[in-house]
Amino acid sequence: MSAIDWIIVAAFLLALIIIGFVFSRRNRNIEDYFVAGRSMPTWLVALAATGTSISAGTFVGSPELGFNTNITFIMSCVGAVIGGIFVAALVLPKLYNARTITIYGYIGDRFGEPSKRATSVMFLLGQLFTSGSRLFIAAIAVSVITFGGIDFRFIMYSIIILGIISTVYTMAGGIKGLLYIDALQILLVVGTGLAALGIIFSSLGLDLSEIIERLRGGMVKLPAQDAYSMASDGTFSGWGSGNKLQLIDPRFDITKPYNLAGALIAYAIFKFAQFSTDHEFVQRQLTCKSVKNAGVSLVYSQLMSIPIVFVFLAIGLLLYVKFTIDPASGAASGFFSDARDVFPQYIKNCIPVGVRGLMIVGLLAAALSSFNSAINAMASSFVTDLYLPIRKERGREVKGDASQMSSSKKMAALMGAILTGFAIVTAAMQQASGLNLVDFATGVMCFSYAGMLGVFVVALYTKRGNNASVIAALVAGLLVVLLLQPYILTPLSTALLGHALFIAWPWWCPIGGAVSILVCLAGRRK
């Protein structure tokens, strides 16, 4: 990168740190630090929630998805809106009116302290892999731009750099600072995506009708293949003909993630679980002035996500056209065998100086907006659900706002360090899984969501359940999702049934959640 690009990036990172420390002066107690005194405006929370949803998985993963497949992923965004509407109507009123700092406090009120702690621990464990995977995906782009490639050691260095920067300003500013930072970051992400789309389109030298014709008669990557390459005659092994502008896949097939059933049913249930059990997302809504504003901000954030996701899918589509016009460059870059870095490589090699710096700022904004929210949510859960109650039980209560604030900031720093370490672990997991970046980043969430979905459904809508059944339900949900992993389900089904089974990741949460509900219902209320 040029000196101008580095100056732009450095100015952006410095601005984030300054904003964090400015808002640190406005936090008088841990309720200010973690839920902003429930005083934030709806528009700000909606923008910040959009920033949390639009992570590096969108910035880097959606171009990969568009390059390799089509735009059926958009239908999953519609499923997210459906899930958000149900949460806004059926879940948020009860969680908001409970007036607890974390949503797991509601579980404690309903079942008891052991249930609250078990659910909080499950959330923390899930976040280690969920947010770790997001940071890893962001590190792919940073690795390309800073070190020139995606060797594992370069990705590891990039993860550490991003982790340190995000932890510093998150620890300082609390949730108030993060809401303003996330709102700014999502605007940068949108601007970056639109600028990139315009630059790539103009570089093609084709009319829109020609681009559409090439995409309709294009090729898609075959999911059953493990290795892909370009043959000398310009065709692709491991690829098959397919309409890359396909939006709706009406087939009912649980082996495909984004057909109508997968997107509007399975993905909607997955998002229902996320918006009602994941404190990283619900925490944004708890900062609103009223429960009505909380619901509106949630639904608006998912509606705003649809065009943003489409922009980044379109970037992947146009890059596909670009590299099929010039097959040699695509083969040399290896994008038809591994498209994880197709957009970062384009930013590094084809975007003009100065504009490149702005593109990198957009990338960092997408990466940090989701990682910083995870740090704050994990610190919130750890401090209020585990650390402070346990200290009080042992006769070492942390008293006074100043002491509790100090403990909260220390725990935010600790969560940032742990998440950074687990991001390195998820880098190795993704390479072993064979999933694309988007599917991997969202699929790992199901490990914690399945069990928590069962617990929250039983807590909210029944009078059943107790501490033992809650813990059993959390474990059952996790185990079911583990058994549904392709590297376990496929060989197991082949051995037992004589043929291989495969279930696409959006169905993992509904299946695991159903089992978890039954297990939790087995407990009688004491």
Order of alpha helices (4+ residues) and beta strands (2+ residues): alpha-alpha-alpha-alpha-alpha-alpha-alpha-alpha-alpha-alpha-beta-beta-beta-beta-alpha-alpha-alpha-alpha-alpha-alpha-alpha-alpha-alpha-alpha-alpha-alpha-alpha
